[in-house]
């Protein structure tokens, strides 16, 4: 017996959040410019490598130095590969906001054109705008 797929707002929001997270990572593997269409105007990114020890986090916002736009235009180095290591954990914050958290493996070419791989954990908060588009308003990446 085949049961119909549940079609609730929660299920649709979960599917959108997971799909949007994959689109976000495709953009993060492309360029900072490719990322812009997914960003909320007040987006906050917490990224590894904010200090000389490359372990302390870097908080990038519209008010930071460099600003979010400057960081992704001038300083961002795209990833080469990404692969989710786990099914994202989903939290519905409300009908127009969601969060996902997951583990993944990232790869980036080094100066010798060898793929450097790193295990990481990430989480994002997505908010639906008045046009119905989902925008990331917070993204956190931590190396494991």
Phi and psi in radians as a Rosetta constraint file:
Dihedral C 1 N 2 CA 2 C 2 CIRCULARHARMONIC -1.750 0.35
Dihedral N 2 CA 2 C 2 N 3 CIRCULARHARMONIC 2.225 0.35
Dihedral C 2 N 3 CA 3 C 3 CIRCULARHARMONIC -1.690 0.35
Dihedral N 3 CA 3 C 3 N 4 CIRCULARHARMONIC 2.469 0.35
Dihedral C 3 N 4 CA 4 C 4 CIRCULARHARMONIC -1.164 0.35
Dihedral N 4 CA 4 C 4 N 5 CIRCULARHARMONIC 2.576 0.35
Dihedral C 4 N 5 CA 5 C 5 CIRCULARHARMONIC -1.190 0.35
Dihedral N 5 CA 5 C 5 N 6 CIRCULARHARMONIC 2.359 0.35
Dihedral C 5 N 6 CA 6 C 6 CIRCULARHARMONIC -1.123 0.35
Dihedral N 6 CA 6 C 6 N 7 CIRCULARHARMONIC 2.325 0.35
Dihedral C 6 N 7 CA 7 C 7 CIRCULARHARMONIC -2.176 0.35
Dihedral N 7 CA 7 C 7 N 8 CIRCULARHARMONIC 1.220 0.35
Dihedral C 7 N 8 CA 8 C 8 CIRCULARHARMONIC -1.857 0.35
Dihedral N 8 CA 8 C 8 N 9 CIRCULARHARMONIC 2.904 0.35
Dihedral C 8 N 9 CA 9 C 9 CIRCULARHARMONIC -1.042 0.35
Dihedral N 9 CA 9 C 9 N 10 CIRCULARHARMONIC -0.707 0.35
Dihedral C 9 N 10 CA 10 C 10 CIRCULARHARMONIC -1.033 0.35
Dihedral N 10 CA 10 C 10 N 11 CIRCULARHARMONIC -0.796 0.35
Dihedral C 10 N 11 CA 11 C 11 CIRCULARHARMONIC -1.119 0.35
Dihedral N 11 CA 11 C 11 N 12 CIRCULARHARMONIC -0.781 0.35
Dihedral C 11 N 12 CA 12 C 12 CIRCULARHARMONIC -1.120 0.35
Dihedral N 12 CA 12 C 12 N 13 CIRCULARHARMONIC -0.710 0.35
Dihedral C 12 N 13 CA 13 C 13 CIRCULARHARMONIC -1.115 0.35
Dihedral N 13 CA 13 C 13 N 14 CIRCULARHARMONIC -0.688 0.35
Dihedral C 13 N 14 CA 14 C 14 CIRCULARHARMONIC -1.097 0.35
Dihedral N 14 CA 14 C 14 N 15 CIRCULARHARMONIC -0.821 0.35
Dihedral C 14 N 15 CA 15 C 15 CIRCULARHARMONIC -1.066 0.35
Dihedral N 15 CA 15 C 15 N 16 CIRCULARHARMONIC -0.743 0.35
Dihedral C 15 N 16 CA 16 C 16 CIRCULARHARMONIC -1.117 0.35
Dihedral N 16 CA 16 C 16 N 17 CIRCULARHARMONIC -0.756 0.35
Dihedral C 16 N 17 CA 17 C 17 CIRCULARHARMONIC -1.087 0.35
Dihedral N 17 CA 17 C 17 N 18 CIRCULARHARMONIC -0.768 0.35
Dihedral C 17 N 18 CA 18 C 18 CIRCULARHARMONIC -1.212 0.35
Dihedral N 18 CA 18 C 18 N 19 CIRCULARHARMONIC -0.722 0.35
Dihedral C 18 N 19 CA 19 C 19 CIRCULARHARMONIC -1.121 0.35
Dihedral N 19 CA 19 C 19 N 20 CIRCULARHARMONIC -0.746 0.35
Dihedral C 19 N 20 CA 20 C 20 CIRCULARHARMONIC -1.118 0.35
Dihedral N 20 CA 20 C 20 N 21 CIRCULARHARMONIC -0.608 0.35
Dihedral C 20 N 21 CA 21 C 21 CIRCULARHARMONIC -1.142 0.35
Dihedral N 21 CA 21 C 21 N 22 CIRCULARHARMONIC -0.688 0.35
Dihedral C 21 N 22 CA 22 C 22 CIRCULARHARMONIC -1.123 0.35
Dihedral N 22 CA 22 C 22 N 23 CIRCULARHARMONIC -0.713 0.35
Dihedral C 22 N 23 CA 23 C 23 CIRCULARHARMONIC -1.129 0.35
Dihedral N 23 CA 23 C 23 N 24 CIRCULARHARMONIC -0.673 0.35
Dihedral C 23 N 24 CA 24 C 24 CIRCULARHARMONIC -1.041 0.35
Dihedral N 24 CA 24 C 24 N 25 CIRCULARHARMONIC -0.785 0.35
Dihedral C 24 N 25 CA 25 C 25 CIRCULARHARMONIC -1.222 0.35
Dihedral N 25 CA 25 C 25 N 26 CIRCULARHARMONIC -0.559 0.35
Dihedral C 25 N 26 CA 26 C 26 CIRCULARHARMONIC -1.090 0.35
Dihedral N 26 CA 26 C 26 N 27 CIRCULARHARMONIC -0.730 0.35
Dihedral C 26 N 27 CA 27 C 27 CIRCULARHARMONIC -1.158 0.35
Dihedral N 27 CA 27 C 27 N 28 CIRCULARHARMONIC -0.694 0.35
Dihedral C 27 N 28 CA 28 C 28 CIRCULARHARMONIC -1.155 0.35
Dihedral N 28 CA 28 C 28 N 29 CIRCULARHARMONIC -0.344 0.35
Dihedral C 28 N 29 CA 29 C 29 CIRCULARHARMONIC -1.586 0.35
Dihedral N 29 CA 29 C 29 N 30 CIRCULARHARMONIC -0.109 0.35
Dihedral C 29 N 30 CA 30 C 30 CIRCULARHARMONIC -1.758 0.35
Dihedral N 30 CA 30 C 30 N 31 CIRCULARHARMONIC -1.285 0.35
Dihedral C 30 N 31 CA 31 C 31 CIRCULARHARMONIC -2.908 0.35
Dihedral N 31 CA 31 C 31 N 32 CIRCULARHARMONIC 2.883 0.35
Dihedral C 31 N 32 CA 32 C 32 CIRCULARHARMONIC -1.084 0.35
Dihedral N 32 CA 32 C 32 N 33 CIRCULARHARMONIC -0.622 0.35
Dihedral C 32 N 33 CA 33 C 33 CIRCULARHARMONIC -1.115 0.35
Dihedral N 33 CA 33 C 33 N 34 CIRCULARHARMONIC -0.630 0.35
Dihedral C 33 N 34 CA 34 C 34 CIRCULARHARMONIC -1.149 0.35
Dihedral N 34 CA 34 C 34 N 35 CIRCULARHARMONIC -0.412 0.35
Dihedral C 34 N 35 CA 35 C 35 CIRCULARHARMONIC -1.346 0.35
Dihedral N 35 CA 35 C 35 N 36 CIRCULARHARMONIC -0.478 0.35
Dihedral C 35 N 36 CA 36 C 36 CIRCULARHARMONIC -0.974 0.35
Dihedral N 36 CA 36 C 36 N 37 CIRCULARHARMONIC -0.634 0.35
Dihedral C 36 N 37 CA 37 C 37 CIRCULARHARMONIC -1.204 0.35
Dihedral N 37 CA 37 C 37 N 38 CIRCULARHARMONIC -0.231 0.35
Dihedral C 37 N 38 CA 38 C 38 CIRCULARHARMONIC -1.708 0.35
Dihedral N 38 CA 38 C 38 N 39 CIRCULARHARMONIC -0.122 0.35
Dihedral C 38 N 39 CA 39 C 39 CIRCULARHARMONIC -1.569 0.35
Dihedral N 39 CA 39 C 39 N 40 CIRCULARHARMONIC 2.333 0.35
Dihedral C 39 N 40 CA 40 C 40 CIRCULARHARMONIC -1.233 0.35
Dihedral N 40 CA 40 C 40 N 41 CIRCULARHARMONIC 2.662 0.35
Dihedral C 40 N 41 CA 41 C 41 CIRCULARHARMONIC -1.031 0.35
Dihedral N 41 CA 41 C 41 N 42 CIRCULARHARMONIC -0.470 0.35
Dihedral C 41 N 42 CA 42 C 42 CIRCULARHARMONIC -1.896 0.35
Dihedral N 42 CA 42 C 42 N 43 CIRCULARHARMONIC 0.484 0.35
Dihedral C 42 N 43 CA 43 C 43 CIRCULARHARMONIC -1.061 0.35
Dihedral N 43 CA 43 C 43 N 44 CIRCULARHARMONIC 2.582 0.35
Dihedral C 43 N 44 CA 44 C 44 CIRCULARHARMONIC -2.209 0.35
Dihedral N 44 CA 44 C 44 N 45 CIRCULARHARMONIC 2.267 0.35
Dihedral C 44 N 45 CA 45 C 45 CIRCULARHARMONIC -2.067 0.35
Dihedral N 45 CA 45 C 45 N 46 CIRCULARHARMONIC 2.292 0.35
Dihedral C 45 N 46 CA 46 C 46 CIRCULARHARMONIC -1.950 0.35
Dihedral N 46 CA 46 C 46 N 47 CIRCULARHARMONIC 1.955 0.35
Dihedral C 46 N 47 CA 47 C 47 CIRCULARHARMONIC -2.140 0.35
Dihedral N 47 CA 47 C 47 N 48 CIRCULARHARMONIC 2.643 0.35
Dihedral C 47 N 48 CA 48 C 48 CIRCULARHARMONIC -1.216 0.35
Dihedral N 48 CA 48 C 48 N 49 CIRCULARHARMONIC 2.740 0.35
Dihedral C 48 N 49 CA 49 C 49 CIRCULARHARMONIC 1.539 0.35
Dihedral N 49 CA 49 C 49 N 50 CIRCULARHARMONIC 0.645 0.35
Dihedral C 49 N 50 CA 50 C 50 CIRCULARHARMONIC -1.568 0.35
Dihedral N 50 CA 50 C 50 N 51 CIRCULARHARMONIC 0.025 0.35
Dihedral C 50 N 51 CA 51 C 51 CIRCULARHARMONIC -2.450 0.35
Dihedral N 51 CA 51 C 51 N 52 CIRCULARHARMONIC 3.114 0.35
Dihedral C 51 N 52 CA 52 C 52 CIRCULARHARMONIC -1.123 0.35
Dihedral N 52 CA 52 C 52 N 53 CIRCULARHARMONIC -0.414 0.35
Dihedral C 52 N 53 CA 53 C 53 CIRCULARHARMONIC -1.431 0.35
Dihedral N 53 CA 53 C 53 N 54 CIRCULARHARMONIC -0.083 0.35
Dihedral C 53 N 54 CA 54 C 54 CIRCULARHARMONIC 1.043 0.35
Dihedral N 54 CA 54 C 54 N 55 CIRCULARHARMONIC 0.300 0.35
Dihedral C 54 N 55 CA 55 C 55 CIRCULARHARMONIC -2.007 0.35
Dihedral N 55 CA 55 C 55 N 56 CIRCULARHARMONIC -0.596 0.35
Dihedral C 55 N 56 CA 56 C 56 CIRCULARHARMONIC -1.197 0.35
Dihedral N 56 CA 56 C 56 N 57 CIRCULARHARMONIC 2.534 0.35
Dihedral C 56 N 57 CA 57 C 57 CIRCULARHARMONIC -1.305 0.35
Dihedral N 57 CA 57 C 57 N 58 CIRCULARHARMONIC 2.685 0.35
Dihedral C 57 N 58 CA 58 C 58 CIRCULARHARMONIC -1.917 0.35
Dihedral N 58 CA 58 C 58 N 59 CIRCULARHARMONIC 2.158 0.35
Dihedral C 58 N 59 CA 59 C 59 CIRCULARHARMONIC -1.706 0.35
Dihedral N 59 CA 59 C 59 N 60 CIRCULARHARMONIC 2.053 0.35
Dihedral C 59 N 60 CA 60 C 60 CIRCULARHARMONIC -2.059 0.35
Dihedral N 60 CA 60 C 60 N 61 CIRCULARHARMONIC 2.112 0.35
Dihedral C 60 N 61 CA 61 C 61 CIRCULARHARMONIC -2.379 0.35
Dihedral N 61 CA 61 C 61 N 62 CIRCULARHARMONIC 3.137 0.35
Dihedral C 61 N 62 CA 62 C 62 CIRCULARHARMONIC -1.174 0.35
Dihedral N 62 CA 62 C 62 N 63 CIRCULARHARMONIC -0.354 0.35
Dihedral C 62 N 63 CA 63 C 63 CIRCULARHARMONIC -1.779 0.35
Dihedral N 63 CA 63 C 63 N 64 CIRCULARHARMONIC -0.166 0.35
Dihedral C 63 N 64 CA 64 C 64 CIRCULARHARMONIC -1.320 0.35
Dihedral N 64 CA 64 C 64 N 65 CIRCULARHARMONIC 2.982 0.35
Dihedral C 64 N 65 CA 65 C 65 CIRCULARHARMONIC -2.113 0.35
Dihedral N 65 CA 65 C 65 N 66 CIRCULARHARMONIC 1.892 0.35
Dihedral C 65 N 66 CA 66 C 66 CIRCULARHARMONIC -1.266 0.35
Dihedral N 66 CA 66 C 66 N 67 CIRCULARHARMONIC 2.780 0.35
Dihedral C 66 N 67 CA 67 C 67 CIRCULARHARMONIC -1.253 0.35
Dihedral N 67 CA 67 C 67 N 68 CIRCULARHARMONIC 2.939 0.35
Dihedral C 67 N 68 CA 68 C 68 CIRCULARHARMONIC -0.966 0.35
Dihedral N 68 CA 68 C 68 N 69 CIRCULARHARMONIC -0.825 0.35
Dihedral C 68 N 69 CA 69 C 69 CIRCULARHARMONIC -1.108 0.35
Dihedral N 69 CA 69 C 69 N 70 CIRCULARHARMONIC -0.787 0.35
Dihedral C 69 N 70 CA 70 C 70 CIRCULARHARMONIC -1.096 0.35
Dihedral N 70 CA 70 C 70 N 71 CIRCULARHARMONIC -0.744 0.35
Dihedral C 70 N 71 CA 71 C 71 CIRCULARHARMONIC -1.036 0.35
Dihedral N 71 CA 71 C 71 N 72 CIRCULARHARMONIC -0.869 0.35
Dihedral C 71 N 72 CA 72 C 72 CIRCULARHARMONIC -1.305 0.35
Dihedral N 72 CA 72 C 72 N 73 CIRCULARHARMONIC -0.412 0.35
Dihedral C 72 N 73 CA 73 C 73 CIRCULARHARMONIC -1.383 0.35
Dihedral N 73 CA 73 C 73 N 74 CIRCULARHARMONIC -0.667 0.35
Dihedral C 73 N 74 CA 74 C 74 CIRCULARHARMONIC -1.950 0.35
Dihedral N 74 CA 74 C 74 N 75 CIRCULARHARMONIC -0.620 0.35
Dihedral C 74 N 75 CA 75 C 75 CIRCULARHARMONIC -1.946 0.35
Dihedral N 75 CA 75 C 75 N 76 CIRCULARHARMONIC -0.332 0.35
Dihedral C 75 N 76 CA 76 C 76 CIRCULARHARMONIC -1.178 0.35
Dihedral N 76 CA 76 C 76 N 77 CIRCULARHARMONIC 2.325 0.35
Dihedral C 76 N 77 CA 77 C 77 CIRCULARHARMONIC -1.902 0.35
Dihedral N 77 CA 77 C 77 N 78 CIRCULARHARMONIC 1.987 0.35
Dihedral C 77 N 78 CA 78 C 78 CIRCULARHARMONIC -1.104 0.35
Dihedral N 78 CA 78 C 78 N 79 CIRCULARHARMONIC 2.602 0.35
Dihedral C 78 N 79 CA 79 C 79 CIRCULARHARMONIC -1.302 0.35
Dihedral N 79 CA 79 C 79 N 80 CIRCULARHARMONIC 2.729 0.35
Dihedral C 79 N 80 CA 80 C 80 CIRCULARHARMONIC -1.615 0.35
Dihedral N 80 CA 80 C 80 N 81 CIRCULARHARMONIC -0.699 0.35
Dihedral C 80 N 81 CA 81 C 81 CIRCULARHARMONIC -2.455 0.35
Dihedral N 81 CA 81 C 81 N 82 CIRCULARHARMONIC 2.755 0.35
Dihedral C 81 N 82 CA 82 C 82 CIRCULARHARMONIC -2.552 0.35
Dihedral N 82 CA 82 C 82 N 83 CIRCULARHARMONIC 2.617 0.35
Dihedral C 82 N 83 CA 83 C 83 CIRCULARHARMONIC -2.625 0.35
Dihedral N 83 CA 83 C 83 N 84 CIRCULARHARMONIC 2.147 0.35
Dihedral C 83 N 84 CA 84 C 84 CIRCULARHARMONIC -1.195 0.35
Dihedral N 84 CA 84 C 84 N 85 CIRCULARHARMONIC 2.249 0.35
Dihedral C 84 N 85 CA 85 C 85 CIRCULARHARMONIC -1.607 0.35
Dihedral N 85 CA 85 C 85 N 86 CIRCULARHARMONIC -0.209 0.35
Dihedral C 85 N 86 CA 86 C 86 CIRCULARHARMONIC -2.573 0.35
Dihedral N 86 CA 86 C 86 N 87 CIRCULARHARMONIC 2.750 0.35
Dihedral C 86 N 87 CA 87 C 87 CIRCULARHARMONIC -1.181 0.35
Dihedral N 87 CA 87 C 87 N 88 CIRCULARHARMONIC 2.269 0.35
Dihedral C 87 N 88 CA 88 C 88 CIRCULARHARMONIC -1.053 0.35
Dihedral N 88 CA 88 C 88 N 89 CIRCULARHARMONIC 2.418 0.35
Dihedral C 88 N 89 CA 89 C 89 CIRCULARHARMONIC -1.411 0.35
Dihedral N 89 CA 89 C 89 N 90 CIRCULARHARMONIC 2.358 0.35
Dihedral C 89 N 90 CA 90 C 90 CIRCULARHARMONIC -2.047 0.35
Dihedral N 90 CA 90 C 90 N 91 CIRCULARHARMONIC 2.384 0.35
Dihedral C 90 N 91 CA 91 C 91 CIRCULARHARMONIC -2.274 0.35
Dihedral N 91 CA 91 C 91 N 92 CIRCULARHARMONIC 2.183 0.35
Dihedral C 91 N 92 CA 92 C 92 CIRCULARHARMONIC -1.566 0.35
Dihedral N 92 CA 92 C 92 N 93 CIRCULARHARMONIC 1.983 0.35
Dihedral C 92 N 93 CA 93 C 93 CIRCULARHARMONIC -1.329 0.35
Dihedral N 93 CA 93 C 93 N 94 CIRCULARHARMONIC -0.836 0.35
Dihedral C 93 N 94 CA 94 C 94 CIRCULARHARMONIC -2.766 0.35
Dihedral N 94 CA 94 C 94 N 95 CIRCULARHARMONIC -2.949 0.35
Dihedral C 94 N 95 CA 95 C 95 CIRCULARHARMONIC -1.152 0.35
Dihedral N 95 CA 95 C 95 N 96 CIRCULARHARMONIC -0.325 0.35
Dihedral C 95 N 96 CA 96 C 96 CIRCULARHARMONIC -2.156 0.35
Dihedral N 96 CA 96 C 96 N 97 CIRCULARHARMONIC 0.346 0.35
Dihedral C 96 N 97 CA 97 C 97 CIRCULARHARMONIC -2.634 0.35
Dihedral N 97 CA 97 C 97 N 98 CIRCULARHARMONIC 2.368 0.35
Dihedral C 97 N 98 CA 98 C 98 CIRCULARHARMONIC -2.434 0.35
Dihedral N 98 CA 98 C 98 N 99 CIRCULARHARMONIC 2.897 0.35
Dihedral C 98 N 99 CA 99 C 99 CIRCULARHARMONIC -2.431 0.35
Dihedral N 99 CA 99 C 99 N 100 CIRCULARHARMONIC 2.528 0.35
Dihedral C 99 N 100 CA 100 C 100 CIRCULARHARMONIC -2.307 0.35
Dihedral N 100 CA 100 C 100 N 101 CIRCULARHARMONIC 2.575 0.35
Dihedral C 100 N 101 CA 101 C 101 CIRCULARHARMONIC -2.442 0.35
Dihedral N 101 CA 101 C 101 N 102 CIRCULARHARMONIC 2.512 0.35
Dihedral C 101 N 102 CA 102 C 102 CIRCULARHARMONIC -2.916 0.35
Dihedral N 102 CA 102 C 102 N 103 CIRCULARHARMONIC 2.951 0.35
Dihedral C 102 N 103 CA 103 C 103 CIRCULARHARMONIC -1.862 0.35
Dihedral N 103 CA 103 C 103 N 104 CIRCULARHARMONIC 2.641 0.35
Dihedral C 103 N 104 CA 104 C 104 CIRCULARHARMONIC -2.680 0.35
Dihedral N 104 CA 104 C 104 N 105 CIRCULARHARMONIC 2.914 0.35
Dihedral C 104 N 105 CA 105 C 105 CIRCULARHARMONIC -2.038 0.35
Dihedral N 105 CA 105 C 105 N 106 CIRCULARHARMONIC 2.286 0.35
Dihedral C 105 N 106 CA 106 C 106 CIRCULARHARMONIC -1.991 0.35
Dihedral N 106 CA 106 C 106 N 107 CIRCULARHARMONIC 2.637 0.35
Dihedral C 106 N 107 CA 107 C 107 CIRCULARHARMONIC -2.331 0.35
Dihedral N 107 CA 107 C 107 N 108 CIRCULARHARMONIC 2.484 0.35
Dihedral C 107 N 108 CA 108 C 108 CIRCULARHARMONIC -2.503 0.35
Dihedral N 108 CA 108 C 108 N 109 CIRCULARHARMONIC 2.414 0.35
Dihedral C 108 N 109 CA 109 C 109 CIRCULARHARMONIC -1.268 0.35
Dihedral N 109 CA 109 C 109 N 110 CIRCULARHARMONIC 2.337 0.35
Dihedral C 109 N 110 CA 110 C 110 CIRCULARHARMONIC -1.580 0.35
Dihedral N 110 CA 110 C 110 N 111 CIRCULARHARMONIC -3.006 0.35
Dihedral C 110 N 111 CA 111 C 111 CIRCULARHARMONIC -1.119 0.35
Dihedral N 111 CA 111 C 111 N 112 CIRCULARHARMONIC -0.446 0.35
Dihedral C 111 N 112 CA 112 C 112 CIRCULARHARMONIC -1.597 0.35
Dihedral N 112 CA 112 C 112 N 113 CIRCULARHARMONIC 0.220 0.35
Dihedral C 112 N 113 CA 113 C 113 CIRCULARHARMONIC 1.039 0.35
Dihedral N 113 CA 113 C 113 N 114 CIRCULARHARMONIC 0.539 0.35
Dihedral C 113 N 114 CA 114 C 114 CIRCULARHARMONIC -1.784 0.35
Dihedral N 114 CA 114 C 114 N 115 CIRCULARHARMONIC 2.493 0.35
Dihedral C 114 N 115 CA 115 C 115 CIRCULARHARMONIC -1.373 0.35
Dihedral N 115 CA 115 C 115 N 116 CIRCULARHARMONIC 2.036 0.35
Dihedral C 115 N 116 CA 116 C 116 CIRCULARHARMONIC -1.636 0.35
Dihedral N 116 CA 116 C 116 N 117 CIRCULARHARMONIC 2.187 0.35
Dihedral C 116 N 117 CA 117 C 117 CIRCULARHARMONIC -1.915 0.35
Dihedral N 117 CA 117 C 117 N 118 CIRCULARHARMONIC 2.556 0.35
Dihedral C 117 N 118 CA 118 C 118 CIRCULARHARMONIC -2.506 0.35
Dihedral N 118 CA 118 C 118 N 119 CIRCULARHARMONIC 2.438 0.35
Dihedral C 118 N 119 CA 119 C 119 CIRCULARHARMONIC -1.509 0.35
Dihedral N 119 CA 119 C 119 N 120 CIRCULARHARMONIC 2.512 0.35
Dihedral C 119 N 120 CA 120 C 120 CIRCULARHARMONIC -2.603 0.35
Dihedral N 120 CA 120 C 120 N 121 CIRCULARHARMONIC 2.883 0.35
Dihedral C 120 N 121 CA 121 C 121 CIRCULARHARMONIC -2.153 0.35
Dihedral N 121 CA 121 C 121 N 122 CIRCULARHARMONIC 2.521 0.35
Dihedral C 121 N 122 CA 122 C 122 CIRCULARHARMONIC -2.481 0.35
Dihedral N 122 CA 122 C 122 N 123 CIRCULARHARMONIC 2.711 0.35
Dihedral C 122 N 123 CA 123 C 123 CIRCULARHARMONIC -2.575 0.35
Dihedral N 123 CA 123 C 123 N 124 CIRCULARHARMONIC 2.637 0.35
Dihedral C 123 N 124 CA 124 C 124 CIRCULARHARMONIC -2.450 0.35
Dihedral N 124 CA 124 C 124 N 125 CIRCULARHARMONIC 2.653 0.35
Dihedral C 124 N 125 CA 125 C 125 CIRCULARHARMONIC -2.037 0.35
Dihedral N 125 CA 125 C 125 N 126 CIRCULARHARMONIC 2.237 0.35
Dihedral C 125 N 126 CA 126 C 126 CIRCULARHARMONIC -1.970 0.35
Dihedral N 126 CA 126 C 126 N 127 CIRCULARHARMONIC 2.448 0.35
Dihedral C 126 N 127 CA 127 C 127 CIRCULARHARMONIC -2.260 0.35
Dihedral N 127 CA 127 C 127 N 128 CIRCULARHARMONIC 2.374 0.35
Dihedral C 127 N 128 CA 128 C 128 CIRCULARHARMONIC -1.529 0.35
Dihedral N 128 CA 128 C 128 N 129 CIRCULARHARMONIC 2.253 0.35
Dihedral C 128 N 129 CA 129 C 129 CIRCULARHARMONIC -1.528 0.35
Dihedral N 129 CA 129 C 129 N 130 CIRCULARHARMONIC -3.133 0.35
Dihedral C 129 N 130 CA 130 C 130 CIRCULARHARMONIC -1.153 0.35
Dihedral N 130 CA 130 C 130 N 131 CIRCULARHARMONIC -0.361 0.35
Dihedral C 130 N 131 CA 131 C 131 CIRCULARHARMONIC -1.490 0.35
Dihedral N 131 CA 131 C 131 N 132 CIRCULARHARMONIC -0.079 0.35
Dihedral C 131 N 132 CA 132 C 132 CIRCULARHARMONIC 1.597 0.35
Dihedral N 132 CA 132 C 132 N 133 CIRCULARHARMONIC 0.043 0.35
Dihedral C 132 N 133 CA 133 C 133 CIRCULARHARMONIC -1.486 0.35
Dihedral N 133 CA 133 C 133 N 134 CIRCULARHARMONIC 2.464 0.35
Dihedral C 133 N 134 CA 134 C 134 CIRCULARHARMONIC -1.562 0.35
Dihedral N 134 CA 134 C 134 N 135 CIRCULARHARMONIC 2.257 0.35
Dihedral C 134 N 135 CA 135 C 135 CIRCULARHARMONIC -2.185 0.35
Dihedral N 135 CA 135 C 135 N 136 CIRCULARHARMONIC 2.467 0.35
Dihedral C 135 N 136 CA 136 C 136 CIRCULARHARMONIC -1.391 0.35
Dihedral N 136 CA 136 C 136 N 137 CIRCULARHARMONIC 2.216 0.35
Dihedral C 136 N 137 CA 137 C 137 CIRCULARHARMONIC -1.910 0.35
Dihedral N 137 CA 137 C 137 N 138 CIRCULARHARMONIC -0.222 0.35
Dihedral C 137 N 138 CA 138 C 138 CIRCULARHARMONIC -2.691 0.35
Dihedral N 138 CA 138 C 138 N 139 CIRCULARHARMONIC 2.323 0.35
Dihedral C 138 N 139 CA 139 C 139 CIRCULARHARMONIC -2.403 0.35
Dihedral N 139 CA 139 C 139 N 140 CIRCULARHARMONIC 2.325 0.35
Dihedral C 139 N 140 CA 140 C 140 CIRCULARHARMONIC -2.247 0.35
Dihedral N 140 CA 140 C 140 N 141 CIRCULARHARMONIC 2.207 0.35
Dihedral C 140 N 141 CA 141 C 141 CIRCULARHARMONIC -2.158 0.35
Dihedral N 141 CA 141 C 141 N 142 CIRCULARHARMONIC 2.252 0.35
Dihedral C 141 N 142 CA 142 C 142 CIRCULARHARMONIC -2.270 0.35
Dihedral N 142 CA 142 C 142 N 143 CIRCULARHARMONIC 2.299 0.35
Dihedral C 142 N 143 CA 143 C 143 CIRCULARHARMONIC -1.358 0.35
Dihedral N 143 CA 143 C 143 N 144 CIRCULARHARMONIC 2.459 0.35
